[in-house]
Amino acid sequence: MSILKVIKERRSVRKYKSDAIPDDVLQRVLEAARFSPSGKNLQPWKFILVHDEFLKKRLVDASVTQTFIAEAPVVVVACGFPDQCYSRMGNYMKSWAVDVAIAFEHLVLQAQEEGLGTCWIGAFEEKDVKSILNVPEGVKVLALTPLGYPDENPMPRGRKSLEDIVSYNSY
């Protein structure tokens, strides 16, 4: 499949089958994240794969009770290292959030290629997620996604036109 086709067909999935993800499929999804670019190639990320049913249900509570999160066989939690990243991005910020987001999106797109569904979860209480998963001080949680075979086929959502989001040679 072409990358543009993968991007165009990807949807936020909120209903999952309980089918296990084969190890080779999961490894390809994780490899996509591993090969992501990052500022100065520092790769300031770690992905926690949550299979445990009790922990997944606790993550639902930490994610404004989005119950579908626990339906998937795996929940991926993307963490970043603010103290181990390129610190002068744009000469005003650390790169960790951008770096982790790129890696997470690579994971999401490979999941789509593999026939898996995802839903980028940004609505969560970081302190609760960190407590549930024993994430150390100094590590930030950027996002979560359920990962599994979709049990729905969401309709495409509208997108702004290129004219609305692109300009040439100046703002």
C-alpha positions, 0 to 999 in steps of 0.5 A, a space after each residue: 500500500 502507498 503511504 498516502 493511501 495508508 494516511 487517507 484510510 486511517 481512522 480513529 477506531 473506538 471499537 475493537 475485536 478481542 483478537 490477539 495481535 500476532 508477534 510478527 505484526 506487533 514487531 513491525 509496528 514497533 519497528 516503525 516507531 524505532 526507525 523514526 527520526 528525532 532531533 540529533 537522533 537522540 530517540 528520547 522515547 519509550 513505549 509501554 505496551 499494556 496487555 494486563 486487563 486490570 491495568 487497561 481498566 485503570 487507564 480507562 479511569 485515567 483517560 476520562 472513562 473512554 471505555 473503548 481503550 480497554 477493549 483492545 488487546 494492547 494499549 500503547 503508552 508513549 513516553 518521552 525524556 525531556 532531559 535526553 533530547 535536543 534542547 534548542 529546537 527552533 532555539 526556544 524549545 526542547 524536541 522531546 514532544 515532537 520526537 515522540 509524536 513522530 515516532 508515535 505516528 509512525 507506529 500508528 501508520 504501520 498499525 494501519 498498514 497491518 490492518 490494526 486500529 488505533 485512536 490517538 488519546 490525548 485526554 488523560 491525567 498524566 499523573 494517574 497514568 504515571 502512577 498506574 504504570 510506574 513511570 519515573 519522575 522526569 519522564 513525560 507521558 505524551 499519548 496513549 492508543 488502543 491497538 487492535 483489530 477494528 470492530 467498526 469502520 468509521 466514516 472519513 471526516 472532513 479535511 480543510 482544503 490545501 488552500 486553507 492550510 498552505 501558503 507560498 513564500 510567506 505566511 
